[in-house]
Amino acid sequence: MRVRVDDDKCQGHARCHALAPEVFDVDDYGHSKVRNDGLVPEGYEDRARLAIANCPEFAITEK
């Protein structure tokens, strides 16, 4: 599974990082970046999907 973050949509709530820090990193303003080129580590797929579902701007998508 891979995920991506649309930089134009991300508003820096950092919910994704709070829910799946193994998948997402954030900058000083809370804007999200994917770790590992968006490749979700095995066993963290449910957390990644939870982060996708909780993004208020729908900035995260599954590839």
Beta strands, then each sheet from edge to edge (+ up, - down):
strand 1: 3-5
strand 2: 24-26
strand 3: 32-34
strand 4: 60-62
sheet 1: 1+ 4-
sheet 2: 2+ 3-
end
